[in-house]
């Protein structure tokens, strides 16, 4: 059985702005400024933070919310806020699409 639901994507924002429990879709990575950010961006891509992936914030550290734990698929990663700020995400907005099921 499979369900298909069409959706629209809202304007992108940095992953660092999401709160615990938020789900979003990766839409891209920020432009790298310098060698250190380029290395971080490359590593994030290698780990699976690629456009189209669904991501969920599962935990935030207390008291300053740094680092955050995010889940992609079956894998959980701890990211510092500066790393999460490089990942651009968007919330999926359900549209007036239809849901179809096949047996």
KOLDREN-218934 format. One line per field, with one value per residue (C-alpha): chain; residue in three letters; y, x, z; residue number from 1. Coordinates in nm, 3 decimals, padded with zeros to 5 digits. Layout:
BEGIN
cadena c(A	...)
residuo c(ALA	...)
north c(Y	...)
east c(X	...)
up c(Z	...)
num c(NUM	...)
! end
This chain:
BEGIN
cadena c(A	A	A	A	A	A	A	A	A	A	A	A	A	A	A	A	A	A	A	A	A	A	A	A	A	A	A	A	A	A	A	A	A	A	A	A	A	A	A	A	A	A	A	A	A	A	A	A	A	A	A	A	A	A	A	A	A	A	A	A	A	A	A	A	A	A	A	A	A	A	A	A	A	A	A	A	A	A	A	A	A	A	A	A	A	A	A	A	A	A	A	A	A	A	A	A	A	A	A	A	A	A	A)
residuo c(UNK	UNK	UNK	UNK	UNK	UNK	UNK	UNK	UNK	UNK	UNK	UNK	UNK	UNK	UNK	UNK	UNK	UNK	UNK	UNK	UNK	UNK	UNK	UNK	UNK	UNK	UNK	UNK	UNK	UNK	UNK	UNK	UNK	UNK	UNK	UNK	UNK	UNK	UNK	UNK	UNK	UNK	UNK	UNK	UNK	UNK	UNK	UNK	UNK	UNK	UNK	UNK	UNK	UNK	UNK	UNK	UNK	UNK	UNK	UNK	UNK	UNK	UNK	UNK	UNK	UNK	UNK	UNK	UNK	UNK	UNK	UNK	UNK	UNK	UNK	UNK	UNK	UNK	UNK	UNK	UNK	UNK	UNK	UNK	UNK	UNK	UNK	UNK	UNK	UNK	UNK	UNK	UNK	UNK	UNK	UNK	UNK	UNK	UNK	UNK	UNK	UNK	UNK)
north c(00.000	00.342	00.696	00.990	01.345	01.647	01.937	02.277	02.392	02.715	02.966	02.830	02.905	02.782	02.452	02.633	02.820	02.504	02.392	02.044	01.840	02.044	01.854	02.002	01.920	02.005	02.245	02.314	02.434	02.792	02.940	02.860	03.157	03.033	02.700	02.600	02.649	02.470	02.170	02.172	02.199	01.908	01.695	01.772	01.658	01.340	01.268	01.291	01.649	01.664	01.844	01.653	01.473	01.495	01.612	01.629	01.806	01.545	01.725	02.053	02.098	02.305	02.598	02.751	02.497	02.408	02.142	02.009	01.648	01.597	01.281	01.200	00.861	00.621	00.820	01.085	01.354	01.615	01.949	02.277	02.578	02.716	02.386	02.378	02.736	02.613	02.380	02.545	02.375	02.439	02.320	02.115	02.273	02.022	02.137	02.045	01.728	01.390	01.085	00.765	00.420	00.098	-00.243)
east c(00.000	00.139	00.013	00.094	00.039	00.141	00.296	00.450	00.772	00.784	01.070	01.405	01.555	01.866	01.831	01.970	01.637	01.428	01.312	01.285	01.020	01.029	01.048	01.167	01.317	01.679	01.678	02.051	02.362	02.480	02.759	03.092	03.300	03.655	03.829	03.688	03.326	03.395	03.532	03.228	02.989	03.163	03.143	02.772	02.705	02.905	02.696	02.372	02.252	02.158	01.868	01.540	01.622	01.370	01.520	01.382	01.520	01.506	01.685	01.844	02.106	02.027	02.060	02.190	02.038	02.387	02.442	02.122	02.044	01.889	01.767	01.795	01.649	01.760	02.068	02.096	02.366	02.474	02.541	02.667	02.451	02.718	02.709	02.329	02.325	02.492	02.198	01.898	01.564	01.201	00.881	00.655	00.313	00.037	-00.165	-00.513	-00.374	-00.535	-00.423	-00.435	-00.382	-00.302	-00.349)
up c(00.000	-00.091	-00.046	-00.268	-00.145	-00.347	-00.157	-00.207	-00.043	00.161	00.147	00.273	00.613	00.799	00.985	01.291	01.325	01.368	01.710	01.864	01.684	01.361	01.032	00.703	00.365	00.277	-00.018	-00.037	00.141	00.192	-00.016	00.153	00.263	00.307	00.323	00.665	00.558	00.229	00.421	00.652	00.356	00.181	00.495	00.540	00.182	00.242	00.555	00.359	00.403	00.035	-00.133	-00.108	00.217	00.500	00.829	01.184	01.491	01.769	02.055	02.162	02.428	02.735	02.807	02.481	02.234	02.102	01.972	01.818	01.725	01.382	01.211	00.841	00.757	01.031	01.131	01.404	01.391	01.645	01.478	01.617	01.532	01.295	01.103	01.099	00.969	00.647	00.573	00.407	00.469	00.394	00.557	00.329	00.291	00.208	-00.092	-00.215	-00.374	-00.354	-00.168	-00.366	-00.225	-00.405	-00.253)
num c(1	2	3	4	5	6	7	8	9	10	11	12	13	14	15	16	17	18	19	20	21	22	23	24	25	26	27	28	29	30	31	32	33	34	35	36	37	38	39	40	41	42	43	44	45	46	47	48	49	50	51	52	53	54	55	56	57	58	59	60	61	62	63	64	65	66	67	68	69	70	71	72	73	74	75	76	77	78	79	80	81	82	83	84	85	86	87	88	89	90	91	92	93	94	95	96	97	98	99	100	101	102	103)
! end
